[in-house]
Amino acid sequence: MSQSASAIVSRRNLFKSAAMATGLAMLSETVAQENNPAANVVDRGVDWKIKSLRGFRVGTKAYLKIETQQGITGWGEVTGLEPNVAVALAQSLFELLDGENPTRIEHLWQKLYRSHRDMRGGPFMTHVISAIDMALWDITGKAWGVPVYRLLGGPTRDKVRMYPHAKAQKLGTGGPHPYSGNPNDIDGLVRGVRQTREKNGPDYTIMFDAHCAIPPAMLIQFANAIEPYDILFLEEVAVPGNIEVFKRLKQHIKIPMATGERDRTIWEMLPYLHERCIDILQPDCAHTGGITQMKKIATLAEAYFVPLAPHCTCSELGLSASIHAAFAVPFLLIHEGYLDGHLMPAGVARKSWDQDKDGYATLPQGPGLGVTIDESMFEKVNADPKRVFKWPKPTLPDGAVRDY
């Protein structure tokens, strides 16, 4: 057979193979629709649209509930903001979401963030956008029938290390060891770190949160004094916004420094990385722009070999959103999370993951965020006088306002 005839036969076989493949694809698509509960999703012709957004004060937090015309519901959490203010702001943003496809998460994030030329995010707005973003990921995961971490590229690890727990604890300038502005307080803080190490031994992980409360000169003195006690990281060494202070501290402190819980979006995180003045980034999923920004920040930090130690003071709802992001991050150190009922009574937001004896979180189960919300408990939570949001009033002994 000539080369030209052989080529013609080969092309015919190719066309036959292509036709067979097309038929098999059509058959498998039909089977998928019949047997796969997630087959009727976006690419099956469903016209997904957001129908409503409701906000609820739940103690000191705000929960946002977004529902589609198809009846799928997504939830998100606002923290660090007076909940009634958060609810009002979220409801005012609904006109930007009404009738939109909830699975266009990136598009809607940009639409919300850039919605006002004089604001372009801002702390209050970004906190609310974070909760909306969580809810949209929750809806999309439920629509596809998969956990959110699958939508983010799948898990990069089998479990996520968390604190505080039996083998890891965060100390700080608040609570039992406040910093009042007196240089003598440094001795007390050093003593607290030393006693914690002596009591728990070398295998116990210690982190220290300066909470932006200690002036740079005294912080350098303090950091050098606690260096022998093997501190995992020194958190919030300075108030965000003055990169020169971070650069100065980096020159004099050997303990790894962490920050990021008060910074929002990739644009506020980038200077720390560019100036190489921080060792660990601590984005908060409920502050920084939700899961969408968490993933971007992780990618940005990875390029600089800077691991993440996400900050989180959310209930199980916002914490679960952050845990999903953490499972999809390749460069992760540890994750903050509180599960003792302090932030929200048990049962209000029921998570789908567990925590083992060593403090590791397991993979979340179920579609979306895998969180079940019991709305019937909201009224009881709000009736508790201990669960009322109060603005911090940090002052020094002389009455002057201090950073908090």
N, C-alpha and C positions, 0 to 999 in steps of 0.2 A: 504493500500500500504506500502510495506517495505521501510525502510530508503534508501536502495540502489536504488530501483526503483524510489523513489521520487527524488533522486539526479540526476539520468539519465534524468528524465523529465525536471528538473530544468536546466540541462546543455543544453538540446535541445532547451528549450525556450530562453536561453541565446544566443545560436548560431543564432536562428531565429531573435532575437532582434538586434544582431550585424549586420546580413545581411541587415535587414530593414534600420538600421542606415546608413550603407554604401551606400545603394541605395539613401536614402534621401540626404546624403552628396554629392553624385555625382550630384543629381538633383539640389541641392542648389548651387553647384559650377558652373553648367551650367548657371543657372539663374543669378548668380553673374557676370559671364563673359558677359552676354548679356546686363544687366542693369547697371552695375557699371562701370563708366568711368575709374576707377583706377584698374579694374580687370586684365588688361593686363600688370601687372608689373613683378617684378623680378621672383616671384615664378610661373609665367605662361610660363616660358620657353624663355623669351626675353633675348637675349645675349647683355646686356647693356655694352657699351664701350664709353670711352671718345674719342672724335674725334679731338677737338681743344681747345686751350686756347689763348685768346687774351687779351692784356692789353691796357688800355687807360689812358692817363693823363686827368683828369677832374678837372681843377683848381689846388688846392693844394692837391688833393686826386688822388689815382689811383683806377680805377675800373677794375676788372678782370671778364672776360666772358668765361665760360666753356660750351662747347656744346657736346652733345652725338651724336652718329651715328643715333639715332632715332629722333634727332631734338629738344630734350629738352635742354633748356639753364638755367644755374645757374649763379648768380652774387655774387661778394664779393667786399669788399672795403679795401684798404690799407690806413692807416693814420699814421702820425708821421714819415714819411719817404719821401724823395724827390721822387715825383711820377714817373719820368723817370727811376730812379734807381729801384724802385719797379717793374715797368713793365719789365725791362730787367731781373731782378732776377726771376720773375714769369715765363717768357718765357723760361729761361734756365732750370727751373724745369719741364717743360712740358714733357721731355723725361721720367720722372718718372711716369707720369700720362697717357701717350699715350696708348690707347687700354685697359686701366684698367676699371673695373666696378666702376662707380661713387658712387654706394650705399655702397661700402665697405669703409665707411668713416674713421673708426678707423684704419683700415689697411693702408690706404693711408696717414693718419696723421703720423703714426709711420714711414712709408717709407720715407716721406719727412723730418721729423724731424731728423731721424737717418741717413740721406743720406750721410753725410760726417763726417768722424771720427774726423776731426779737428774742426768742427763747432758745431755739435749737437745742432741745433737751433741757438741761438744767437739772439740779438734784431732784426736786419734787416730781417734775415731769418724767424723768428717767426712771424713778422708782415705780411709777404707775405703768409706764411702758414695759418695764421688766415683768410685771404681773400679767399684763396682756399677752406678752410674748410667751410666758409659761403656758397660758391657757390655749394659745394657738398651737403650740407644739403638742399639748395634751389632745386637742381635737384631731390633729393630723395623725398622731399615733393611733388613736382610736379608729379613725377612718381606714387606716391601712391594716389595723389589727396587730400592730407591733409596738413594743416598748420604744420610748423616745430615743434611748441610746442606740437603737438599731438605725434610726433615721440619721443619726450623727456619724455613722460609719461603723457602728458595732463596738463592742467592748474591747478595750486595749489591756484589760486586766481582769482577774477573776474576783477581786474584792478591793474595797477602798478603805484605807486606814483612816480612823476617825479619832477625834478628841473632843471633849474630855471623856476619859473612861478610866478603867482601873489601872492602866499602865501608862497613861499620858495625861498631863494636867497643865492648864495654862494659869500662870500667876499674873498679877498685874498691879497697876497703881490704883485700881478701884477696889471696892469691897473691903476686906479686912486689912489691906495694906495700901491705904490711900497716900497720895503724895500731896502734902499741904503747901509746898513751896519752901519749906525749911531744909537747908542743907543736911541737917541731922537726920532727916527722913531717909537719906541714902543708906545710912548704916542699918536702919530697920529693914529696908528692902533687901539689902545684901544678906542680912541675917535670915530673912524669910526664905530666900533661895537656897542658902547653905543648909538650913534645917530640913528643907524639902528633899534635898539630895541625900543628906545623911540618913533621913528616915526611910527612904524608899530604895536606896541602893543605886548601882550604876546602870541597871537595865530600865530604869524609869525615865520616861521622856518628859523634859521640862521645857516649856515655852514661856517667855515673859512678854507681857503686853504693856508697853509704856504709855499707850493711849494718848499720845501726843502731849502728855502733861509735864514731862521733865525737860527743862531747858537744855540745849545742846551741850554746854560745858559740863553740867552735872551728869548728863546721860553718858558722856564719854567716861567720866570717873566711875559711874555705876557699872557700865559694861565691862570695863577693865577689871573691876573687882569681882564680878561673877563669872569671868571667863574660865576659871578652874573647875566650875561646876557643870560643864558640858551642857550648855543650853542649845536646844535645837535651833531656835531663832529668837531674835529680839523684834517684837512687833510694834508697828506704828511709832517709829522713833521720832517723827516730826509731823507737823501739820502739813497736809498736802498743799502744793502750790508754790513752794519755795525750793526749787531743785538744788540751789546752792547749799542749803543746809544739809540735804541728804549727801551731797558730794563731800562736804566737810566731815560728816559723821563717818562716811565710808573710809576715809583716810585714816581714822583713828580707832575704829572699832573692828575687832577681828571676828566677833560672833556674827553669824549670818543675820542680815537685816531683812525684815519683811514689811511690806505695806501694800495697800490697794483697796481696802474695804471702803474707804471714803472716796475713791476715784471711780469715775464712770466712763465707760466705753474705751475703745482702743486708743482714742485720741488723748485721753488723760493718762493712760498707762505707758504710752510710747516714750515720753521723756525719761522715765526711770531706766528703761532698757537702753535707750540711745546713749545716755550718760553713764551707763554701767554703775549706777550708784545704789542698786538694790540687788539682793541675792534671791529673794523669793517674792512672787506676786500673790496677792490675796484678793482677787476679785470676789465680790458678793453677787450672786445671781439675782438677788432682789434689789440691788442698787445699780449695777453696772449696765443694765440693758437686757437682762434675761439670759436665757440659754443661747440665743443668737450671738450676743456679744461675748459670753463666756467662751464659746468655741473659738471665736476670732482672737480673743486675748490669749488663749492657750497656744494658738498657732504662732502668734507674734512672739510670745515668750520662748517658745521652742526654738525659734531661730537664733535666740541669744543664749540658749542653754540655761534658761531660768525656769525652775519648776513652779508649779502652782500649789498653794495651800489655801483653798477657798475659805473665805470667812462666811459664816452663816448664823444668824440669830432668828431664823424663821421657824415656824412650826413645821410639822411633818409635811405639809403641802409644799412650801417653798424649798425646804430641805431636800425633798425628793427630786424636785426639778434640778437642783444643784448636783445631786448625786448622779443623775442621768448624765449630765455634762461631764462630771468627773470620770465616769466610766469610759467615756469616749476620748479622754485626754491622754496623750502618750507620756507626758512629763509631769507627773503628779507626786507631791510629797505626802500630804496629809490633808484631812478635811475636818472642819469644825462642824459640830452638830449637837443639839441638846434634845434628849429624849426622856427626860425625867418628869414631864408634865409641868415644868416651870413656865414654859412659853405658851402652852396650850393644853387644856385638859385632855386626857386620853379619850380617844373615840371620836373627837371632832373631825380630825383628818387621819384616816387609817392608811398607813403606808403598806406597800407590798414587798418590803425588803426587811431583813433582819440584821442584827449585829451580834457577832460571835463574842466569845469570852475575851478575846484579845482586842476587841474594839473595831473589828473590820466590818464594813457594810457589805452585804451580799447583793447580787444583781437583782434589781427590781423586777417584779413579775407583772404580767398583764399588759394590755395595750395602753398607749399614752403614758402618763406619769405613773399610772398604777395606784392612784390615791382615791379613796372613797370618802366623800364628804357627807357628814350627817348634819344637815341644815337644822334639824329639830333641836340641836344642842346650842345653837347660836344665842338664843334668848337667855338660857341659863348662864352661859359664859359671860354675857354682857351684864347680868345682874350681880356679878361678883365685884365688890368694890375694890378688890386688889388687882383687877384686870382692867384698869382704866388708864389710858395713855396720859402721861404727864411729861411735859417738856423738861429736860434736864436743867438744873440750876447750879452749875459748877462754880464754886467760889473758893477763894483762899481765905485763911483765917482773918485777914484784915478786911474782908468784904469785896475784894477785887475779883473780877471775873477771870476764870482760868479756862484753858482749853480742856475739852472733854472728849 
